[in-house]
Amino acid sequence: MLDQGHISPHLPPEIARRRTFAIISHPDAGKTTLTEKLLLYGGAIQMAGQVRAKGEARRTRSDFMKMEQERGISVSASAMSFEHEGHWFNLVDTPGHEDFSEDTYRTLTAVDAAVMVIDGAKGVESQTRKLFEVCRLRDMPILTFCNKMDRESRDTFEIIDEIQESLAIDVAPASWPIGKGRDFIGCYDLIYDRLALMDRADRNVRAQAVQLDGLDDPRAAEHVPADLLAELREEVEMARGLLPAFDRKAFLEGTLTPIWFGSAINSFGVQELMRGLAQYAPPPRPCPAASREVRPEEPAVTGFVFKVQANMDPKHRDRVAFLRLCSGHFRRGMKLRHVRSGKTMTIANPVLFMAAERELADDAWAGDIIGVPNHGQLRIGDALTEGEELRFTGIPAFAPELLQSVRAGDPMKAKHLEKALTQFAEEGAAKLFKPAVGSGFIVGVVGALQFEVLASRIEQEYGLPVRLEPTQFNGARWISGPREAVEAFIKANRGHMAYDHDGDPVYMTRMQWDLDRAARDHPEVRLSAVKETH
Ligand code: GDP
């Protein structure tokens, strides 16, 4: 279990000031808008609105995914860094669409905290709940931002109750909204005893803050209409009596979340949230490896790949592996050991993601995310170290829930197709299974939309029209156990066997009955829906 002691008191200042986080939300709650405003305050962009605009420009340039533009879905996660008031923030973007949840899950292995954005009118929605559960599995500290308070929203106590009840987490208000909907004028900051007033005229202006000495301070009445002030006093008194106070230990353990109310589009509440991240969210946390725990202050550089993105520039068959640095001080040109292959790699052109532009990184610290261009050597889960044989754990691969067989339009192009599919499998975009019997391929995904994305990418990036068709199988399980038992299992089930892109055997199933029978006939063999990447 995580406790305060988990944060090392010996962190070098460069590492101690880092905050690596993700934003989790249901589509439409305001994640993109909040991201823009965070970057705006971080000075990474000049004006809000540019993230989207620049993002689009970049995508047009790389044009690796037409569908992304057509449907407005952010298919690929990216990382952005910015500084604010002495802290260095790494924001790892998560794809919002539920079809890409596996990517999102892996992204969450690379961050130390999450900001949960909810819509003040809608409360906790399905995707928020799913992502929250993943954060909980990892004991991740969560800060909550209740957005769109400029619109009609639910009663504040009701929102807080819903979060507490549906997510089983304590909620401590860090701010309290004043007025509702059109009458919303700002928030009372419960931590700093300040009024923050929203400027409806200029959406990009930072809120004006008025320091108070309690809510009976006459200055409060100068800024808040009498009826709203009376209501605020009453609600704050009730909140202080009924709701838990902020407790950093409980927050770090993931059992309590502070909540800020705001309106991302009006830049309101964003600064308070950033301050909350700086002050309460943890600096880089230790990363679990098979043999030991890797602490951020260790001088030797280590990191793991949590995402691979191909063809950011379609003219080059390059890929960028996103590496979470777990320890040390990385410098450009370093030679690192690629543990899986045992080879040394010179990291000559690492990429830091400053807002919308990719920039070359000269150095980076534990907690940072860097992009490492490569030609396919780096896969999800791979470790890079200064020599140590490390294997980071906890980066999951999930059994796909949807399977289809795939064929090249031109049968002569089967080898070509295999290469394309292998690349996407290594990138994590789909699972590839080569049946032991026959010549076709089966691809598996977690969400149906991924099939379309896959077909369109194979066509665009490899010039290969493909046909995706239903298969008799609808499930896949990785096999492990004593070698002889596994071999006997494979022999007895040849018609159901396939191999994934790592060459590991997979049992393809048609129905629950297949699993029941396998468990009965081969009790020593373990069938698993999750494969930890190694
Ligand atoms: P995402 O899908 O979570 O990334 O959500 P977006 O940031 O794209 O926002 C969804 C919609 O809500 C957009 O039309 C935004 O302009 C709007 N929106 C975002 N924040 C606010 C807010 O604070 N108030 C209001 N009224 N609308 C907002």
Residues whose N, C-alpha, C, O or C-beta is under 5 A from the ligand:
A	BS01	GDP	H26 P27 D28 A29 G30 K31 T32 T33 L34 N147 K148 M149 D150 R151 G262 S263 A264 I265 N266
